[in-house]
């Protein structure tokens, strides 16, 4: 039952609206950095923000690679 519950929780997390909100958050962070106002919106140092963004970027890239590999494998099975 726990696994079933986790799936339903994940289904609410990975929606188009949630991805759009994530994009808007990162886009707004970009605007704030460009305006030189990072210190006004977070207690994290620029180096800490950079570290988080690098970790997030790496995870995104790895997820894209996995999805593309699975898609490629799926397509080759059906051709």
N, C-alpha and C positions, 0 to 999 in steps of 0.2 A: 504494500500500500504506500509506503514512503516513496518508492521510486515513481509510482503513478502520480503522486502529489508533486514531486519535483518536476515532472514533465509539464504539468499544468502551470506551475509557477514559471518555468522557462518559456512556455508559450505566451505568457503575458509580457515577458521581457523582450522577446525578439520579434517585435512588430515594426511595421513601417514607421509608425508614429514615434516609437522609442528610438529607432535609428536616426530619424529626423531631429529629435531632441538632442541626441548625442552630438550630431553634426553641428547644430546651432550652438551648443555649449562650447565646443572647440573653436568654432568660428568666432564666437564672442570673445573667447580668450585671446585669439589672434588679434582682434580689434583692440583689446585692452593693452596688449603688449605693444602694438604699433603706436598707441597713444601714450606709452610710457607710464601707464598707471597700474602695473602689476602689483606693486607694493601696497596700493590702496585697496586691493580686493582679496589679498591672501596673506597669510602669515608665513607662507613658504618662501624660501629664497628662490631666486631665479635658477640657481643650480638644481634645487630640488624639483622645481617645475620641469626643467629640462630632463631630469632623470625620469620623472613620471611619464613625460611625453615620449621619451625614447623607449621605455618599457611598453607603453601602450602601442606605439608604432610598430615595434617588433612583433608584438602579439597579433596585431592586425595583419601584418605581412605574412606571418606564419599561418594564420587562419585562411587568408586568401589562397596561399599555396596549397593547403590541404583541400579546400573546396575545389580548386582547379584540378588537382590531381584526381580527386574522386569523380568529378564531372568527366574528365578525360577518360578515366577507367570505365565509367558508366557508358559513355558514348562508344567506346571500342567494343564493349560487350554486345551492343545493339546494332552493330554494322556488319 
